[in-house]
């Protein structure tokens, strides 16, 4: 290709290149015809672009053609598919698009129903008992609950008292709410898993709204000998960590640990003294109570 002398990149086409090259005279046309042919070609391209923009604008504005039909389009079906593919790529992954669609459907909803002021809340009011049942089932699915805990949850969500009581009664009848079973399971799991004594276990059950009679029945099932053995195991586990301290400090730390788990002071100091004596330590001067 013949180039101008003007400095520039090697692959840059300059004005002089339009009038020279291997096509000179190859098509039998004169040099005067080439500018006219070039202008005609450019005019044709501009017309095709205008037609394509008009078709796209008509479709976007809700024209007669369907969005997927491209029989009359100037760019053909391949161009329309490319545009749709480009739109999908710009919209993120398939999971992201699905999440956006689901988010749009669920917008205005909370786990217990439509949010106040959202479009979903403008419909007729839901059945209060149906709402109460949904709340209770969701909470029971996550973890066991006492009747008092469920009643408090319904109050916080402003479920009418009559509907709440009806649902709680029904759940109690079918065994979905059972405070006695809850208390028994709580005492067993918390004593084995955390080493809690009867006093701490009773306090936890009261905090969860279990009636006093049910609390007493549950903690009385805990064998006193089992409680002592658990206290000894707790002290044995912590004993090595206190060996750098003096005997009185060790005694207070170990007895305090047992007291925080609900053991009585008498039992706590007795178990600690036994553990220190097993190490060969004199315990006559050690405290027997918290001072």
C-alpha positions in Angstrom: 0.0 0.0 0.0 1.3 3.4 -0.9 1.7 5.7 2.2 2.0 9.4 2.8 5.2 10.7 4.1 3.4 12.0 7.2 4.8 10.3 10.4 2.3 8.0 12.1 1.6 4.4 13.0 2.3 1.8 10.3 -1.3 0.6 10.1 -2.9 4.1 10.0 -4.7 4.8 6.8 -4.1 8.4 5.6 -5.9 10.4 3.0 -3.4 9.5 0.3 -4.1 5.8 0.8 -7.7 6.1 -0.5 -6.4 6.9 -4.0 -3.8 4.1 -4.3 -3.5 0.4 -3.7 -4.0 -3.0 -5.4 -7.6 -2.0 -6.3 -6.5 0.8 -8.6 -8.2 0.1 -11.9 -9.0 -3.5 -11.0 -12.8 -2.9 -11.1 -12.7 -0.9 -14.3 -14.1 2.2 -12.7 -12.5 5.6 -13.1 -11.0 7.6 -10.3 -13.9 10.1 -10.6 -16.5 7.4 -9.9 -14.8 6.1 -6.7 -15.7 9.2 -4.5 -19.3 9.0 -5.6 -19.4 5.2 -4.9 -17.9 5.8 -1.5 -20.4 8.5 -0.7 -23.3 6.3 -1.8 -22.0 3.5 0.4 -21.8 5.7 3.4 -25.3 7.0 2.8 -26.6 3.5 2.6 -24.9 2.6 5.9 -26.4 5.7 7.6 -29.9 4.7 6.3 -29.6 1.2 7.7 -28.5 2.5 11.1 -31.5 4.9 11.1 -33.9 2.1 10.3 -32.4 -0.2 13.0 -32.8 2.6 15.6 -36.4 3.1 14.5 -37.2 -0.6 14.9 -35.6 -0.8 18.3 -37.4 2.4 19.5 -40.8 1.0 18.2 -40.2 -2.3 20.1 -39.2 -0.5 23.3 -42.3 1.7 23.1 -44.7 -1.2 22.8 -45.0 -1.5 19.1 -46.9 -4.1 17.1 -44.0 -6.5 16.8 -43.0 -9.0 19.4 -39.8 -8.5 21.3 -38.3 -11.7 20.0 -39.4 -11.2 16.3 -36.6 -9.9 14.1 -37.9 -10.8 10.6 -38.2 -7.2 9.7 -35.1 -6.0 11.5 -32.3 -4.7 9.4 -29.6 -6.5 11.5 -31.2 -9.9 11.3 -31.8 -12.6 13.9 -28.2 -12.9 14.8 -28.0 -9.2 15.8 -31.0 -9.5 18.0 -29.7 -12.6 19.7 -26.4 -10.8 20.3 -28.2 -7.9 21.9 -30.1 -10.2 24.2 -27.0 -12.1 25.1 -25.3 -8.8 25.9 -28.2 -7.8 28.1 -27.9 -11.1 30.0 -24.2 -10.7 30.5 -24.7 -7.2 31.8 -27.3 -8.4 34.3 -24.9 -10.7 36.2 -24.9 -14.5 36.7 -28.0 -16.7 36.5 -28.0 -16.9 40.4 -27.8 -13.1 40.7 -30.7 -12.6 38.3 -32.8 -15.3 40.2 -32.0 -13.7 43.5 -33.1 -10.3 42.2 -36.3 -11.8 40.9 -37.0 -13.5 44.3 -36.1 -10.3 46.1 -38.6 -8.4 44.0 -41.3 -10.9 44.8 -40.5 -11.0 48.5 -40.0 -7.3 48.9 -42.3 -5.9 51.6 -42.5 -9.2 53.5 -41.0 -10.3 56.9 -41.0 -13.8 58.3 -44.3 -13.2 60.0 -46.1 -11.4 57.3 -46.1 -8.2 55.2 -44.2 -5.2 56.6 -46.2 -2.2 57.7 -46.5 0.3 54.8 -45.4 -2.1 52.1 -47.7 -2.8 49.0 -48.2 -6.3 50.4 -49.8 -4.9 53.6 -52.5 -3.0 51.6 -54.6 -6.2 51.2 -57.2 -7.6 53.6 -56.0 -8.4 57.1 -54.7 -12.0 57.7 -56.5 -14.4 60.0 -55.0 -13.7 63.5 -54.9 -17.4 64.4 -53.2 -18.2 61.1 -50.6 -15.6 61.9 -50.1 -17.0 65.4 -49.8 -20.5 64.1 -47.1 -19.5 61.6 -45.1 -17.6 64.3 -45.2 -20.5 66.8 -44.3 -23.1 64.2 -41.4 -21.1 63.0 -40.0 -20.6 66.5 -40.5 -24.2 67.4 -38.7 -25.3 64.3 -35.7 -23.4 65.3 -35.6 -24.6 69.0 -37.9 -26.0 71.7 -39.8 -23.2 73.5 -42.0 -23.0 76.6 -45.6 -21.8 76.5 -44.5 -18.5 78.1 -41.8 -17.9 75.5 -44.3 -18.4 72.7 -46.9 -16.2 74.3 -44.3 -13.4 74.7 -43.3 -13.7 71.1 -47.0 -13.4 70.0 -47.4 -10.3 72.2 -44.4 -8.6 70.7 -45.9 -9.2 67.2 -49.2 -7.7 68.4 -51.3 -10.9 67.9 -54.7 -10.5 69.6 -54.8 -12.1 73.0 -57.8 -14.3 72.1 -56.2 -15.7 69.0 -52.9 -16.2 70.7 -54.5 -18.2 73.6 -56.5 -20.3 71.2 -53.4 -21.3 69.2 -51.4 -22.0 72.4 -54.1 -24.2 73.8 -54.3 -26.2 70.6 -50.5 -26.6 70.4 -50.6 -27.8 74.0 -53.3 -30.3 73.3 -51.4 -31.9 70.4 -48.1 -31.9 72.3 -46.2 -29.2 70.4 -46.0 -27.3 73.6 -45.0 -29.4 76.7 -43.4 -27.5 79.5 -42.8 -30.6 81.6 -40.9 -32.3 78.8 -39.0 -29.1 78.1 -37.9 -28.8 81.7 -36.8 -32.4 82.0 -34.8 -32.2 78.8 -33.3 -28.8 79.9 -32.1 -30.2 83.3 -30.5 -33.2 81.7 -28.7 -31.5 78.9 -27.5 -28.5 80.8 -26.2 -30.6 83.7 -24.3 -33.0 81.4 -23.1 -30.3 79.0 -22.4 -27.4 81.3 -22.1 -29.1 84.7 -24.9 -26.8 86.2 -26.3 -27.7 89.6 -30.0 -27.7 90.6 -30.0 -24.1 91.8 -28.7 -22.7 88.5 -31.0 -25.0 86.5 -34.0 -23.9 88.4 -33.2 -20.2 87.8 -32.8 -20.8 84.0 -36.2 -22.6 83.9 -37.9 -19.8 85.8 -36.4 -17.2 83.4 -38.1 -19.1 80.6 -41.5 -18.9 82.2 -41.8 -22.5 83.5 -44.2 -22.7 86.4 -42.6 -23.3 89.8 -44.2 -26.7 90.4 -42.8 -27.9 87.1 -39.4 -26.5 87.9 -39.3 -28.3 91.2 -40.3 -31.6 89.7 -37.6 -31.3 87.0 -34.7 -30.4 89.2 -35.6 -32.9 91.9 -35.0 -35.7 89.3 -31.3 -34.8 89.4 -29.5 -37.4 91.6 -27.7 -35.6 94.4 -24.8 -38.1 94.1 -24.6 -37.3 90.4 -24.4 -33.6 91.3 -21.4 -34.3 93.6 -19.6 -36.3 91.0 -20.1 -33.5 88.4 -18.7 -31.0 90.9 -15.6 -33.2 91.4 -15.1 -33.5 87.7 -15.3 -29.7 87.3 -12.7 -29.2 90.0 -10.4 -31.8 88.6 -10.5 -30.2 85.2 -9.5 -26.7 86.6 -7.1 -27.9 89.3 -4.0 -27.9 87.2 -4.5 -24.3 86.0 -4.4 -23.1 89.7 -1.2 -24.8 90.8 0.9 -21.6 90.5 -1.2 -19.8 93.2 -1.2 -20.2 97.0 -3.6 -22.7 98.6 -6.1 -20.1 99.8 -6.3 -18.4 96.4 -6.7 -21.8 94.7 -9.5 -22.6 97.1 -11.4 -19.4 96.4 -11.0 -19.7 92.7 -12.2 -23.3 92.5 -15.1 -22.8 95.0 -16.1 -19.6 93.1 -16.3 -21.6 89.9 -18.6 -24.1 91.4 -20.8 -21.4 93.0 -21.3 -19.7 89.6 -22.6 -23.0 88.4 -25.2 -23.2 91.2 -23.4 -25.5 93.7 -23.9 -24.6 97.4 -21.0 -23.2 99.3 -20.8 -26.2 101.6 -20.6 -28.6 98.7 -18.2 -26.4 96.8 -15.6 -26.0 99.6 -15.8 -29.7 100.5 -15.1 -30.9 97.0 -12.2 -28.4 96.6 -10.7 -29.5 99.9 -10.9 -33.1 98.9 -9.0 -32.3 95.6 -6.3 -30.4 97.4 -5.8 -33.1 100.0 -5.4 -35.6 97.2 -2.4 -33.5 96.0 -0.9 -33.9 99.5 -1.7 -30.3 100.6 -2.6 -29.3 104.2 -6.1 -28.0 104.3 -6.6 -27.1 108.0 -6.1 -23.4 107.4 -8.1 -23.2 104.2 -11.4 -21.2 104.2 -14.6 -23.2 104.5 -16.9 -20.4 103.3 -16.8 -17.3 101.2 -15.5 -14.3 103.2 
